[in-house]
Amino acid sequence: MSDYLPNPSQVAPGAGATKLETAPKPTGSAPDALAGKVRFFETTLSSIPDFVYAFDPQKRFVYANPAMLGLFGLSADEMLGKTFPDLGYPAELTERLNGYIDRILRNGVTVEEEVFYRTPTGYTAYFDFLWGPVRGPDGSVELVVGVSRDSSDRHAVEEALRTSEARLRAATELAGLGVYSWNPVTHAFDWDERMRALWGLPQEADVNNEVFEAGLHPDDLPRVHRAIAACVDPAGDGSYNLEYRVVGRDDGITRYIATSGRTTFSEGRAVVFIGAAIDVTASRRNEAAIRASEAQFRSFAENSSNLIWIGDPAERRVLYRSPAYERIFGVAGSEAPLDLDEWMDVIHPDDRQQVEHSFESLIAGEVVQFEYRIVRPSDGAIHLLRETSFPILDEHGAPTRIGGITEDLTGEKVRHVYIVCKGAAEARRLAGVVRADGYQARIFQSGSAFLQIAPALSPGCVLVDLRKGRNEGLSLQRELKARSISLPTVALDAPGAEVGAAVAAMKAGASDYVILTEDDSPGGSLAMAIADCLGTVGHITHDDDGGARVSALTSREREVLAGLLDGGTNKSIANKLGISPRTVELHRASVMNRLNAGSLTELLQIALSAGLAPSGSRGRN
């Protein structure tokens, strides 16, 4: 602002000014020359927009240009000769400004500062000012002259810039963005801390084109070169959107980076590029894991003999069916209905109510298992299916999808053998013997593990190895008998077992008792025992005994049946089980349908004939 300061010794009176006695009066022709200079400087001071003024040693205004007078809304007579307090300056500001005047008068220095002030006209603003000394002939400071400028606009711009920078900083930190710029002319790089971290660099590291390209994965470097060439081409729009890999220089970590930016052009030439980048490594790895998981699921589903399906319960639509649909339903998957209700049209009329009840339980979040018949639309053949359906929960635990596994039981040969054996190596050996004879083998490490799933298993034969867990094996056989689970068992024992061991096994419920030898083969005693055992197994039908039908109920259906035996209502059973009365009603209807009961009385008679009893009776036994 010193460019705006006049020579104080030449300031002369004019419009709104006072004469400054700072030089000897001229003689001869000098008055005319001086008068011309005075008019020149007065005209100059009157035309500039800045505020020019001067103080005497008594801190009184002795000069003010028109801009200064206009700021205060005063005439020269009203302002000149007045001090800061006379003009209404606040006491704190008066003390501060007077201190500057004293300092200039005493030391002959210049002072540059800024103040915030409200003028008598009500104008509030920031003012930059530069004050300096006016010296007399003897070199002493006689006056203080100053020039001020309204800096409010600059303050507003600076404040807006600070606000913008704060917002940008908050946004980049929240989103994990790294911000950078590049000069296509000088090839200078400017990266923030996050950008350096993405390249595995320390915060103080220098960044140039060599560092940038050294961090790029070699396989991605050609794509980056092409994208950069396109974004600085004046014929394009200057946009830059790309994803590539970076190998950290110091940490060696490979990161996936997504970046976007734009080039600014001037006179057909790229002059600056500004962009932002973000680390998307976690997202890309998650996507890869999901793709691998989906590939594994589809591989499993497409090679399974059972139908695997997924549906949307809200839209009541099928989202996926495995290829087994065509084998079971006789219709190509591409021609199958997508509407769940339309899919149910092929269900046998006598089983439709049961399926609808089960489906409502599934929508309510229950896992359901049931058997039903379909009338195949392709040939009218009736097939018996076993359905296991379950809700599929999202990350919040909400059932947004449903799924199911459908097994075709029509004409199925009972070829399942379940091996309950504690020794892993021996269990695998037995499974090999069983499979060599064409049976399907499944291993269980303990009796408790087998009992948990026994009611849901397909009909078959159970091999109970007594050699490493005699008491548990006998207990398992007794429990199968007590629960009316129609899975015949073959007890396996070691050479040298006491005669009483066979008797105990048969009393516990074994269909056969076999002494195993190390060289037992599919043609040996074990194979004959399995064949005899499986020969006694048949499918459960509506004509089977009540115990077999009860054993086929799901665990939740058995709980509801037990509640009915105790005389409970839908509401009381719901409170006890922690489910809704509506869900109890659905399970109750399903139980009556599966047990072929026409009334509650008939239902209770079937349950009692199957060996079930009210809880009060169980407590007295």
MARVOLUM-829531 format. One record per residue (C-alpha): residue in one letter; x, y, z. Coordinates in steps of 0.5 Angstrom, whole numbers, plus 500, padded with zeros to 3 digits. Last residue first. Layout:
# residues N
aXYZ/...
# end
This chain:
# residues 621
n413316571/r410322575/g413328571/r411324564/s404324566/g404331568/s408333561/p402330557/a404323554/l407321547/g408313546/a405313539/s398311541/l398318545/a400322539/i395318535/q389319540/l391327541/l390328533/e383324533/t381329539/l384335535/s380333529/g381330522/a388327523/n392325518/l398325522/r401330516/n395334516/m394335523/v401337524/s401342519/a395345522/r398346528/h404349525/l400354522/e396356528/v402356532/t405361527/r399365528/p399365536/s406368535/i413365537/g416365544/l415357545/k411358552/n408364550/a406361543/i403355547/s399359551/k396363545/n395357541/t391354547/g394348551/g391342554/d398339555/l397334549/l396341545/g403343548/a406337546/l404337539/v407344538/e413342541/r413336536/e412341530/r418345532/s422339532/t420337525/l415331524/a417325521/s417321528/v410323529/r408319523/a413313525/g409313531/g402313528/d403307524/d404307517/d398307512/h399315510/t406312508/i413312511/h417309506/g420302507/v426299511/t426291513/g430290507/l435295509/c437291515/d438284511/a442288507/i446291512/a447285516/m449281509/a454286508/l457286515/s458278515/g462279509/g461280502/p463287502/s469286506/d471284513/d479284513/e480287520/t474283523/l468286526/i463281530/v456283528/y449284532/d443285528/s436289529/a439292535/g433295540/a437295546/k435288548/m439286542/a445290544/a445287551/v444280548/a450281544/a454283549/g452278554/v456273550/e462277551/a466280546/g472276544/p472279537/a470287537/d463289536/l458292531/a451293533/v446294527/t440299527/p433300524/l431307523/s424308525/i425313530/s419312535/r423316540/a424311545/k426306540/l431311537/e433313545/r434305546/q439305540/l443311542/s444308549/l447302547/g452306543/e453311549/n455305553/r459301548/g463307546/k470305543/r468298541/l460299540/d460302533/v453303531/l451302524/v444305522/c440303516/g436307512/p430312511/s432319509/l434323515/a430329518/p428325525/a435323526/i438330526/q440331533/l440324534/f446323530/a450328534/s448326540/g450319538/s457321536/q462322531/f457321525/i459319518/r454318512/a454312507/q450312501/y450304499/g453301493/d457295496/a464299495/r460305499/v459301505/v466298506/g469305504/a464308510/l467302515/r474304513/r472312514/a469310521/e475306523/a480312522/a475317525/g474313531/k468315535/c463311530/v456312528/i455310521/y449312517/v447307511/h442310506/r440305500/v433305501/k431305493/e427311491/g421310487/t419317488/l423321493/d425327489/e429332494/t427339494/i432344497/g430351499/g431358500/i428364502/r430371501/t430378505/p429375512/a432380517/g438379521/h442385519/e447383515/d441379511/l438373513/i436367508/p430363511/f429356510/s426350506/t427343506/e422339502/r421332501/l418330494/l413325492/h412325484/i405323481/a406323473/g401327469/d406327463/s409334462/p405338468/r408333473/v403332479/i406334485/r406330492/y408333499/e413332504/f415337509/q421340512/v420348515/v425353518/e421358521/g422366519/a415368518/i415367511/l417359512/s411358517/e407361511/f410356506/s409350511/h401352511/e401353504/v404346503/q399343508/q394346504/r396344497/d397336499/d390333497/p390338491/h397335489/i402341488/v403343480/d399350482/m405351487/w409354482/e404359480/d404361487/l411362487/d411366480/l417365476/p414359472/a418354469/e420355461/s427356462/g428351467/a426346462/v419342465/g419335467/f418337475/i424333478/r429332472/e427339469/y428342476/a435339477/p438344473/s438349479/r433354480/y434362482/l430368483/v423365484/r418370485/r413372491/e415379491/a416380498/p418373499/d424373494/g426366492/i432361492/w432354489/i436348490/l433342486/n436335488/s441331484/s446336485/n451338480/e448345478/a447346485/f455345487/s458348481/r453354482/f455355490/q462354488/a462360483/e457364487/s463363493/a468365488/r464371485/i463373493/a470373494/a472377488/e467382490/n470382497/r477383495/r475389490/s471392496/a477392500/t482394495/v478400493/d483406496/i481412493/a483417488/a482425487/g484429481/i486436479/f490437472/v493443470/v495447463/a493443458/r493447451/g488449446/e488457449/s488454456/f485447458/t483445465/t484437466/r479433470/g479428475/s477421477/t481415481/a480408483/i486405486/y486397488/r492396493/t498392493/i502392499/g510393498/d511397504/d516402502/r514403494/g507401495/v504396489/v499400486/r493397482/y489401477/e482404476/l480410471/n476416470/y480422467/s476427464/g479432459/d473433455/g477431448/a480434442/p484438447/d488432449/v490432456/c485427458/a486422453/a494422454/i493420461/a488415460/r493411455/h498412459/v494409465/r492403461/p499401459/l501401466/d496396468/d500390467/p506393470/h503395477/l504402478/g508405484/a514406479/e510410475/f508415480/v515415483/e518417476/n513422475/n515426481/v513426488/d518427494/a517424500/e515427507/q509424508/p512417507/l511413501/g506407500/w503409494/l496410497/a500413503/r503419499/m496420496/r493420503/e498425505/d497430499/w500430493/d502436488/f506433482/a510438477/h510435470/t512442468/v507443462/p502438464/n502440471/w499435476/s494435482/y493431488/v487429493/g487423496/l480421498/g478416505/a471418504/l470422511/e477424510/t476427503/a469430505/a472433512/r478436508/l473439502/r469442507/a475445511/e478448505/s471451502/t470454509/r477457509/l476459502/a470462504/e473466510/e479468505/v474471500/a470474505/h476477508/r479480502/d472483501/s472486508/s479489506/d477496506/r484500505/s487505509/v493510508/g497514513/v501520515/v504522522/l506529523/e512532525/v517527526/s524530527/g529531521/d531538522/p527540516/g521537518/r519529518/v513526516/p512519519/g509513517/w502509517/l500503513/f492501514/d488495512/f481496514/y476490516/a469493515/t462495519/y459501516/g454505521/t455512518/p459513525/t464508522/r464501525/y471498526/f475492525/v483493525/e489491520/e496493521/e502496518/v507501522/t512505519/v518507524/g520514526/n522512533/r518517537/l513520533/i512513530/r511509536/d506515539/i502514533/y502506534/g500507541/n494512539/l491507535/r491501540/e488506546/t483509541/l481501539/e480500546/a476506548/p472505542/y472511536/g467516537/l470521533/d472526539/p475519542/f479518536/t481526536/k478532532/g482537529/l479536522/m473532522/e467537522/d470542518/a473537513/s465535512/l463529515/g460522513/f465518516/l467514510/g465520506/l471524509/m476519508/a474518501/p474526500/n481526503/a483527510/y488532513/v490535520/f486529524/r488530531/k493525535/q496531539/p503530535/d499532528/f495526525/a494525517/y489522512/v488518506/f483513505/d483509499/p479510493/i484515489/s481521486/s481526491/l489524493/t491525486/t487532485/e490534491/f497532489/f497535482/r493542485/v499542490/k504541485/g501547481/a501551487/l509549488/a510552481/d506558482/p509560489/a516558487/s516564482/g519569487/t519566494/p517559497/k514559504/p519554508/a516547509/t512542513/e506547515/l500542512/k494545510/t488542511/a483538507/g476537505/a477540498/g484543498/p489544502/a496542500/v500535501/q507537499/s511535505/p507529506/n509526499/p503522497/l502514500/y499510495/d505506493/s506505500/m500500500/
# end
